[in-house]
Amino acid sequence: MDHPPIEGRRRSKYIAPVPKSRRTKTDGKKQASLDLDRPGEGGSRYNPTPIINEVRTHIAAWRGLPNPNDWGVTPTTQRLLQHWRSDAFSGPRPFYCQVEAVETAIWFAEVARNRKQYAHIFRHLEEANQDANPDLFRTALKLATGAGKTTVMAMLIAWQSINAARQPNSSLFSRGFLIVAPGITIKDRLRVLKPSDTNSYYRTRELVPQDMMPDLNKAKIEIVNYHVFQRRKAHELNAVGLRLMKGWKNEEVEELETEGAMLQRACGDLLQLKNIVVINDEAHHCYRERPNTNEEDELKGQEKEEAKENNEAARLWISGIEALKRKVGLRSVYDLSATPFFLRGSGYEEGTLFPWVVSDFSLVDAIECGIVKLPRVPVSDNSVNSAMPVYRNLWDHIGKDMPKKGAGKSGELDPFKMPGPLQTALYSLYSHYQKEYEAWQQVGIGVPPVFIVVCNNTASSKLVYEWVSGWERAEQDELVTKHHGHLKLFSNFDPYGNRLPRMNTLLIDSQQLESGEALDPAFREMAKIEIEQFKREKAERDGAAEAASISESELLREVMNTVGQKGRLGEQIRCVVSVSMLTEGWDANTVTHILGVRAFGTQLLCEQVIGRGLRRQSYELNDKGLFNTEYADILGIPFDFATEPQEVVRSPPKPTTRVNALKERASLSIRFPRVAGYRTELPSENFSATFSEDSTLTLTPELVGPCRVRLEGLVGEGHEISPDALNDMRPNTVAIHLTKKLIELYFRETDQDVPYYLYNQLQPITRRWVNQCLKLTGGTKAGMLTYAELAEKACELIYQAIVRSAGEDGTGVVKAMLDPYNPHGYTDFVSFITTKQNLWRTSLSHVNYVVCDSDWEAEFARVVEAHSSTISYVKNQALGFEVPYRIGSVPRRYLPDFIIQVDDGRGADDPLNLIIEVKGFRGFDAQIKAETMANFWVPGVNNLKTYGRWAFKELRDAFAMEEEFEKLINEFSRGGKECLTAPSRA
């Protein structure tokens, strides 16, 4: 039975979230699942989901506060939150889940701290940490694979470091950060968290307004593998040397470096600071095993070895953080992971959620929101005797026929003898891959989709690799090609048996590469031809010296980490056969197909591997404002997340374009002021107001609610209701209310009494506004202006008219107050990537393209380029040009569309900087923006006399753009100063 959608947010709860296989047998083997509700043995148990859901409720209420001044956070935090929640992004804006995770951290640190009503939440976290991390206080943020943990880390760093720079004595913030990763791949990828990196997320994803970048640059950030916490040998001595150092007294010699030496090596300059912030990426690897348990001893075989490795890694990781706390102190420890669950051997029930998780965005949420690909797994097939679809858990059907040992112990295996179900699975998935490949080729993506195979050991991986891509064997000391591969697009040989100059299929052992150690001899022998081939390609791309200096493991790691990236070694790789899991860090977003050729003991492991294929390729919104569905087709991984196979219209991702300032056009650079606010000097008495078309406020039922409502019962007579009680409120009474509000909002000095003595001067103005500028429609009443929100809007319009009048008669002066940290900006720093196709290639702009959000903007770009008076222009995208304004007490920021430098008759050395807004629909918010530009920003900047001459106009007729712009230039050429501050109405 189908149920209607349930409104609201899905609660944090761990259940099987998907339809089951269509074919099941009650006597078949049952899938192991995560049972997180049954009590664990041997001690107390903390269930974090009630806390997570409660925190969500508190944050939703906090987020809903309309006035930022009520948020209880610093001005810097307030500005960052407004920026992250806004639409002022050239590319994809931060996802809701990313902002929610950072909001949770902010709420705990700045809002909830020391408030009694939240004490039970902190008590839960303290007790949970005392149980598992007795020397640390950790909070975990759970985000599904593909939901963007790296972006969240960047936002956390920005929030902490900019606050610390602007409030150096605060006990809440730090400018020192240690980012700990589980492997070299993730460590390398996290370089984008350093502001100095060329691909820094703060710039490329516009996470930090440009005026805040100087403060962000003061942060000290170290990114390390947890392996650096391993204390190394203090000296390299043989037995003789060691005896000499011990001397005749046979004194003990410290063989390992001290804890301080280890921290100095691992953390560097961070040791100069106090109370730093630690961010653990993939934090499920970091825990202290539960004491007095012998779970590891109870396991056997491969499970015991896996548990031992897990615990050794976790112990090393957490010990390093504890040592750092002893040395310099920790401000906060943030754990980020898609799967913050205890691992096998930890002493806790495997798959149990860390009890210090405070924010949860699950894989179910990510898929339902469309921010990751939709995994498709088998739900039925035409086999007769299987309890489940064969390809749902392929290993159950082929495991006994696959090699049990590594390649070094298995000898030369014959790829032709691979189990039949495995070959059929490869052919089946490859057939679908071909269609996807052709679709990508037709739209010119430039890189291929990627097919990955995850195997259990080096022998299995070599077998699959050779079957897929072809293989050679040595005969009489010569390599002879035995087969050029069964899958044409993945073959590394041409039809004549010659190796292709560029490989299509890559064989990799990700576990070896992540350790950073030298390659295992057996794997090195297996991959020697790949290594030689990539070294030649590296030499061709980067020079012989660069190729000679790179180690074999670094070379293979570079290939693996650049799969699907244009211009890099892994650019054209189509198939990756992995010996190990590729469970973390491998963030290729071009994966479309995954085949599992190994056992999967837990759903946790299934989710980690499937996660490698869930990163979206395109974040372009469709006509409905949603992401097009992208799919990852999965075989051999028994994950209980399935959808019924269906024919869909594929929507391949669009090509990307880099938009940036061109060095050769430096002469077209435009400088602009960064205005933080306005200082208005009004006459102390004899106020006047000049009302205009933009001073009008129209009340509608949409704005205030329905004003005529019909009520009826099941039987009997109905009747109509309306707000007739407001009829008794006369216009003069409304004017009295508005006058009082106007004085309180705009004429009160800080720490002084409200100057109600101005009432007699201002009340005639408000009364005139009510009579001339208030429009009532749809049964609305003048008395509705006593509503606080409407009163603030009315007062803003009245105050704008007062400022305009004071400027016109010379009795008042408006001056712009510039940002103290970064008073001006330039077009020089524009650099971002777009997938939008509506681009205008410029010739008179410092920036190479105008990314057009509408055909109106494209038409305007054409008009500006063609006009003889145009000197230079730029679209305000990733420029950092913002205009502060407010409606009532709520501060906001406005991004105008274009800045154009024009010659208005004074020559190119004294251009007019013309700000243009291209607008169709014009609501109340746009009305206030235009008034602010005309009455505050333009006169305020012009009065500074250091940024040239500025003006503002709106163009509202798309079909008369050229005529309107020509008329506008002629007006400025004739009008001189008067046109610079006139109300903006083109």
Residue, then its C-alpha position, 0 to 999 in steps of 0.5 A: m500500500d502506498h502512503p502519502p509523503i510525510e511532511g518534515r525532516r526524517r528523524s535520526k534512526y537506524i533502520a533498513p531504509v530500502p525495499k527488500s529483494r523481490r526474491t527471498k526464502t524464509d529458509g535462506k541465509k539471512q543478511a546480517s544487519l545493524d541492530l543498534d537498539r538491543p542493549g550491549e553487553g558488559g556496561s552502560r550504553y549511550n544512544p545518541t539519536p534522542i540527543i541528535n533529534e533534540v539538538r535538531t529541534h533547538i537548532a531549527a528554532w535558533r535558525g528561524l530567528p529572523n533578526p541576526n542580533d538575536w542569534g547570540v553569536t559574534p558579529t563575525t559568526q553572524r556574517l559567516l552564517q548569513h553568507w553560507r545561508s545566502d544564494a550569493f554563490s557563483g557555483p553550488r551554494p553549501f548544502y543544507c547538511q553542510v550548513e547544518a553540521v557547522e551550525t551545530a558546532i556553532w550552537f554548541a560553542e556559542v549559544a548553548r554553552n553554560r545555559k541550564q536548559y541544555a545542561h543534560i545534553f552536555r552531561h550526555l556528551e561528557e559521560a559518553n566521552q568519559d567512557a570511551n575518551p577519558d582524556l578528551f571531549r569530542t563531538a562528532l558530525k556525521l555526513a554521508t559519503g558525498a555530502g562534502k565533509t571537506t567543505v564542512m572542515a573548511m567552514l569550521i576553520a573559517w569560523q574559528s580562525i576569523n573569530a580568533a583573529r578578530q577576538p584574540n582574547s576570546s576563550l571560544f576560538s583558536r587559530g591553530f588547527l591540526i587535521v588528522a587523516p587516515g591515509i596519504t590520499i586523504k591528507d593530499r586531498l585536504r590541502v584545499l583546507k590551507p588558504s594558500d593552496t591554489n585550489s583553496y575551498y575558501r576561494t574556489r567555493e566562495l566559503v569566505p567573503q573576500d574581505m575576511m580572507p586576510d584574517l583567515n590567512k592568520a590561521k596555522i593549519e597542519i595536515v597529517n596522517y595519524h601515522v606521524f604519531q608513531r614514535r620513531k627510533a631515536h638513533e640508527l645504531n647497530a649492536v656495537g654502537l648500542r653497546l658503546m653508548k651504554g658504556w661500562k655501566n650498561e646504562e639504558v639508552e632511549e631507543l625511541e624519540t620522546e613524546g615532545a620530539m614526536l609532536q615537534r615533528a608531527c605538529g611543527d609551528l602549532l606547538q607555539l600556540k595554545n589550545i588548538v582545534v583538532i579535526n579528525d577526518e574519517a574519525h571512526h578509525c580513532y577510538r580507545e578500545r573498551p577496557n577489560t574486554n577480550e573481544e580481539d582474542e575471541l575472533k579468529g582468522q582474518e577477522k582477528e587480524e582485521a580487529k588487531e590492525n583496527n585497534e593498533a591504528a585507533r590506539l596510535w591515533i587517539s594517543g597522539i591527540e592525547a599527547l598534543k592535549r598534554k603539550v599545548g591544550l585543545r580547544s575542541v576535537y571535531d570528528l567527521s565521518a560518514t560512518p562514525f561507528f565502532l569497529r570490530g575488536s573495539g570492545y563495543e558492539e560493532g556498528t554502534l554509533f559513537p555516542w558523542v555524535v551530535s549531527d546526523f545526515s545519513l546516506v538515506d537523507a543524502i540520496e533522498c535529497g539528490i546530493v549523491k548518486l542513487p545506488r541501484v542493486p539487483v532485486s530480482d533475476n532469472s536464476v531459479n534455485s537462489a534465495m537471493p539475486v545472485y549478483r546481490n552477493l556474488w561472493d557467496h556463489i564464487g568465493k570457493d572458486m577464487p584464489k585463497k592466497g596472494a599473487g606471490k603464492s598462487g603462481e601464474l593463474d589462468p584468467f580464462k578459468m575465472p568462475g562463470p558467474l563472475q565473468t557474466a557479472l563483468y559482461s553484464l555491468y560492462s554492457h551498461y557501462q558502454k551506453e554510459y561511455e557513449a553518452w558521455q562521449q557525445v556531450g564532450i565531457g572529456v573524461p570517461p566514466v569509471f568502472i571499479v572492481v574491489c577484490n579480496n587479495t592480490a591474486s584475485s585482483k590480478l586475475v580480474y585485471e588480466w581478464v578485463s584488460g589483457w595479459e602477457r606471459a614470458e616465453q623464452d625470456e620474451l613477453v608474449t601477449k596471450h589475450h588483449g582483454h575481454l572488454k574492449l574499452f578497458s583493454n590495455f592492448d590494441p587488437y594486434g597485441n601491442r600495448l597501448p601508449r595510454m592505459n585504460t585499466l589500472l591495477i592498484d593496492s590502495q592499502q599499500l599506497e595509503s601506508g606511505e611505505a615501499l611497495d610490497p615486492a610481489f605487488r611491485e613485480m605485478a605492477k612493474i609494467e604499469i609503473e614504467q608506462f606511467k613514468r614515461e607519461k610523467a616524463e612527457r608531461d612534467g619533464a624527465a627530472e620530475a619523473a626520476s625524482i618520484s617514488e613508485s608508490e607516489l607515482l601510482r598514488e598520483v595516478m589513482n588520485t587523479v582518475g577522472q581529472k583533466g590534464r592529470l596522469g589518471e585522466q583517461i583511466r576507465c577501469v580500476v581494479s583494486v586489491s584493497m577496499l578503496t574505502e576512504g579518500w578516493d573521491a573520484n566523482t566519475v564512478t558509475h559502476i562498481l563490482g564487488v569480488r570479495a566477502f562483505g561481513t557488515q553493512l558498514l563495510c558495504e556502505q563504505v565501498i558503495g560510497r566510492g561511487l556516490r559522489r555526483q559529477s554535476y551539481e547543475l540545477n534543472d528547470k525545477g531547481l533540483f539536481n538531475t538524478e545520477y546513478a551508480d550501478i552496483l553488483g556483488i555488494p550486499f547492501d540493503f539499499a535498492t531501487e527497482p531497475q528502470e529505464v531512465v533518460r540519462s542526463p550526462p554532466k555538462p562540461t565545465t568552464r573556468v571563469n577568471a581575470l586575465k593577466e593580459r587585460a590588467s588595464l581593464s581592472i576595476r577597483f571598488p570600495r567595500v562598504a560596511g555601513y553608512r554614517t548619516e548626518l541629518p539636520s537636528e531639526n526641521f526634517s523634511a522628506t521627498f517621497s518617490e515612486d519607490s516610497t510606496l508600500t502596497l498591502t496585499p492579502e499575500l503580504v498580510g494574510p487572507c482578508r475575506v474568508r468563507l466559513e461553512g459547516l457540514v450543514g446550515e448557513g455559512h458566513e464570511i469573515s474579514p478583519d473589520a476590527l481594524n476599521d476603527m483605526r484611523p490614519n492619524t492613529v497609524a501615523i502616531h504608531l509609525t512615528k514612535k517606531l521611526i524614532e526608536l529604530y533610526f534616531r536613537e543613539t547608542d546608550q542614550d534615551v529615545p529622543y521622543y522630543l522629535y515626535n512633533q517634527l516627524q509626525p507630519i512626515t509619517r502622516r503624509w506618507v500614510n496619506q500619499c504612499l500607502k496603497l490598500t488592496g484585497g480588503t487590507k486595512a491601514g491598521m495592519l501597519t501596526y504589525a511589527e514587520l510591516a511597521e519596520k518596512a514602512c519606517e525604512l521607506i520613510y527614513q529613506a525619503i528623509v535622507r534623500s531630502a536632506g541630501e537634496d537641500g544640502t542639510g545632510v551628508v551621507k558617508a560610507m564607512l569602509d570595511p576596516y580589514n579590507p577597504h577595497g577590492y579588485t577584479d584581479f582575484v575573480s576565479f571560479i568554475t562554472t557548468k553553466q552554458n549561457l556564457w558571453r565571451t568578453s573583450l572589454s572586461h578584465v574577466n574572460y566570461v560573463v556567466c549569464d543567469s538569464d538572457w537579459e544579462a546576455e543581452f545587456a553584455r552585448v549592449v555594453e560591449a557594443h557601446s562606444s562609451t564603455i571603457s571596462y565592465v565586469k559582472n559581479q560574480a565571485l567578485g566580493f562586491e556587496v552593498p549593506y542594507r536593512i529592512g527595519s532592524v535586520p541587516r542584509r547584503y545585496l549583490p548588484d549585477f554589473i559594474i561598468q566604467v563609462d566615458d561620460g564626457r570627462g575622458a578615460d582618466d575620470p570614468l563614471n563607475l556605473i552600477i547596473e541592476v538588470k531586473g524583471f520582477r521587482g518586489f519590495d526587497a528590490q525596492i529597498k535595495a534601489e532606495t539604499m543605492a540611491n540614498f546611501w551607497v552612491p552619495g556615501v561613496n562619492n562623498l569619500k572622493t577617493y574611489g572616483r564617481w559612482a552611480f546606480k541605475e536599474l534596467r527593467d525592459a529586456f526588449a529596450m535594453e540598447e535604447e535604455f542604455e543609450k538614453l542612460i549614457n546621454e543623461f549622464s553626459r548631460g546631467g553631471k553631478e545631479c544624475l549621480t544621486a538621482p533616484s534610480r529609474a531607467 
